Amino acid sequence: MRIELPEAALDFGRVADGALRDLGGVDLARSAESDRGAATRARECLASIGLYDIDPRGGLDDAVAAAELCRVGGSHAVPFPLAGVLLRTSAETPFSLVDARHPIIDHARAAETWTAATIEGDLFDAEPVAAVESKVAPFAMTVRLRPVAGGAASVLDRRLGLVLGAYHLLGIGQRALRVAIEHTKVRKQFGQPLSDFQVIRHSLADLSVGLEGLDLLCRFSLWSTFTDTSPSLVDALSVRLEAQRVVKHTLRTAQQFHGASGFADEYDISVLVRHAQPGLRLPTDRGATIALLRTAIEEFGFAGPFSPAEEQTAR
């Protein structure tokens, strides 16, 4: 497996990053909580750079472009359901993974109807019902699920839903790290910048290593999505679990470096932390992800450099 992304995907990511930065970046997410027009501006911006020309199901090349767009969108906390629209089942029907017991979709207001699926494969039509009254999920809405008779979500759709969600979290984590680095360079304590303290440098280095590892795992999981012919979700669940772990730790540490100001919306880290919560919690929190991964490993095994047969031979 080559770990380098195609240059075309990187160029697309740079174009998307520039377009979203020109639109306001994290400021757009900040304003979207009181201005519904912000989501419309985000959609128009993304459409202008080719959002609706990408079909992640069509092959690895398109999937890589979709993943890079989700990563860049996450880095700006773009107030738009990027992964859902990329995985749309029709021109006006986005796709989302849900927990059927507590069906909630982030940015559900973007469409009148959704196609929803559980990680186990149950398929539904979904209709937004009411906003979730929570400051940590400003765009989340409960949805009404109607089972699709005889329908089941494909393994590919479920894998892509999990992997693109991990890329979105990766982008949020990468931006949080940059924000933390910038803040520690200008914030002074005991007469010197925080970045001069060794413990701060070590913490930032640890965050960087964690995100680089997550980046590589995201790339592997996306490649595995199109090369693994089994119905296993082990790789996709693994990358979701790692994204939940790494990005939660990155956000918590970056916010801690900001002190009390990390909870003020004037600072980007506060916006990033809040807008990351649906991605960290939906459709599964970390505990539920672990349980699903354990079940998947028991059923399908976990591919690694040493298979059980090779271990026996080595002994």
N, C-alpha and C positions, 0 to 999 in steps of 0.2 A: 504494500500500500504506500503510495506517495502521500506525504503529509502536506505538501505545498498546494495552496489553492490555485486554480487556474487564474491567469492574469486577467481574463475577461471578467471573472467574478470579482476580483479585487478592484478593477476599474469601476464596475457597477457599484460596489460598495462605496468607493470614493465619491462618485456622483451623488449617490443617495445621501451620504454624509454632508456634502456641501449644500444640497438642496434643503435638507432639514435644518441645517445650521442657519441658512439664510431665512428660513421661516421662523426662526426664534429658538430652536433647540429646546432645551429644558424649559425655557420661558413659555413655550407654547403649551407644554403639559401643565404648567402652573396656571396659566390663564384658562385652560380648558375646563377647569373645575367650576367656573362661573360663566363661561362663554361657550355655548354649544357650537358656535360657528368655528371654533378652533379645530374640532374634529373634521369638519367639512374642508377646511383649508389643508389639513394634513392629508386627507384622502385625495384632494385635487393635486397636491404636490406629488404624492406617491404615484398617482396615475400618470402624471406628466413625464415621469422617468421610467415608466414601463411596468408598473406593478401588475397590471392586468394582462401583460404578455407572458408572464411566467407561469409555468405549469409544473409544480414540484413533483407531481406523479409521473411526468413524462420521461424522466431519466435523471441520472446523477448530475449532469451539467446544469439543468434547470433547478434541481434541488439545491445545489451549491449556491446559485444566485439567490434563491429564496432564503437560504440560511444566512447568507451575508446581509441581506436586507433586514432580516429579523434581528440580527446582531446590531446593526447600525441603528435600527429603530429603537431597540432597547437602550442604546447608549444615549438617546435623546428622550427616553420615556415617551415616545410618540403616542398621542392620545387617539389611537386607532388600532383595531384588531388585526394586525398585520398577518399573523399566522392563520387566523381564521379566514381572511379574505383570500390569501394565497391557496388555501385548501378548499375553497368554495366548491359546492356541488352543483351550482348553477350560477348564472351571472349575478343574481341578487341574493344568493343563499350561502352565507359563510358556514364554516364547519368548526365545531369545538368539541373537545373532550369534556365530559361532565361527570359528576358524582350523582347518580340517579336518586339517591336519598336526599340530597340537598343540592338541587340543580341551580347552579349560579354560573353565569357567563360574564366575563369582563368585557366592557364596551358592547354589551348586547344591543344597545340602542342603535348601533350602526345598521341594523337590518330588521325588517319586520318578522322574518322567519329565519331560523337557523336549522342546519342539520347537526344533531348532537349524537355523540356516542360515548359509551362508557369504555374504560380501558379493557374491560372483559369482552367488548364487542357488541353489546346491545345498541340498537340504532333507534333514533327518535327524530321526529320533527319537534322543533322547540320554538316557543313564542315568548318574547319578553313580557314580564308581568309587572314587576315593581323594582324600583331601585333598592339596593341594599343600604340600609341606614348605618353606614360605617365610614368614618373619616379615613380609615386605612384602605378602603376600596371605593374611591370616589366614582368609579364608572361601572361597578359591578351591578348586575341585575339578576333577580331570580327569574327563572323561566318555567313555563309550563311544558311538560314533555308529553308527546303522543307517540306511542310505540309504532314503528313502521312494520306492518304485517309481513312476516317472513323475511325481514331485513336484518342484515348483520354488517357491521363496519368491517372493512377489509383490514388485514394486518398492516398493509402499507399505510393506510390512512392513520391508523393508531400509532404506528412507529413515527411517521412524519409529524403528527401532532405533538408527540413527546419530544422529539429531537428539535423541532423548530422552537418549541417552548424553551428548551435548554439554551438555544442560541440567543433568544431574547434576554434570558437572565444573564448570560455571559456578557452581553453588551451593557447591561445595567451595572454589572460588577466592574467591568473595565472602566466605565465612566466614573464610578464611585472611587476607584483607585486613583485616577487622574485628579479628581477633585481633592482627595485626601493629600496627595503629593503637593498640589498647588497650595493648599491651606497650610501645611506644615512648613512651607518655605517662607510664608509671610507672617504667620502667627508666632509671637515671641513669648518665651517663658524664661524667667531669671536672666533677662537681658540678651537672649540669643534665640534664633529661630528653632522651632520644635525639630526641624529636620537635622539640626546639629546633634541631637541626642541619639546615642547609639541604639537605645531601646526602640526609638521611633523608626530609625532606619531598618533595624532588624524586622520590625513588624511589617513595614511596607514591603520589604523584600519577601517575606513570607506570603503576603497577599499576592504579590506579583507571580510567585512560583505557583501558587494555587490556581490562579486564573489561567496561567499558561498551560497547566496540566488539564484544566477543564476544556480549554480551547482544543487541545489535541484529542481529548476524549470525544468532544462534539464532532470533530472531523471523522474519527473512527466510526462513531455511531451512525453518522450520515452515510458513510461508505457501506457499512454493514446493512443498512436499511435496504440497499439495492443488490447486495451480494448474498445475503443469507436467505436461502430458499425455504427455511423452516418457518413455522408460524410463531416462533419464539419472540417475545418482547424483552428478553433479558438485557440486550445491549441498550435499547431505548429507555427502559426503566433505570438502568445503571447510570446513564448520563443525566437523567432527571434527578436522581438521588444526589449525584455529585454536584449538580448545579445548585440544588437546594442548600447543600452543606456549604459550598465554597462562597456562594453569593451572599447568603445570610451572614456568614462570618465577615466577609468583606464590608458589607453595609454597616454592620454593628461596629467594627473597628474604625471605619472612616467617620462614622457619626461620633464615636467616642473621642477621636482626635479633635473634633470641632467643639467639644465641650457643650455648654448649654446652647450655643448658637446652632448646633446640629439639629435642634428641634424647631428652629425658626424657618418659616417658609421662604424667607429672603435668601436662604442658602440652598444651593442646588441639592445638597446631600439629603435634606429633609424631603424634598420632592421625590428624589430617587427612591428613598426608603419606602415612602408611602405607595408609590406607583408600582413598586416591585412586589407588594404583598399578594395581589391576586395570582401572579405567576408563581410565587413560592407556595401558595396554599391551594390553588385550584389546578386540576380537579382533585389532587391529593396533597395532603400535608406530608411531611417527611416520614412520619410514622406509618401512614397508609402506603406510601411508596415502598418502604422497607418490606412491609407485609406482602405486597404484590410481587416484589422482586424475589423474595424468598420462595413464594409459590411457583413463580416462573422458573427459577433455578431447579427446584425439585422436579418439575415436569420436563424441562428441556435440557438441563445441565447448563454449565457455564464454560464456554470455550476459553482456553488459555494456553500458554506455551507448554504446559505439561498436562497431557490428558491422563486419565487413570491408567490406560495401558502403558503409556511411556513411564509413568511412575513405577509401575511394577517391574518394567524392564530395567530401570535405573537401579532398583534394589538388587 
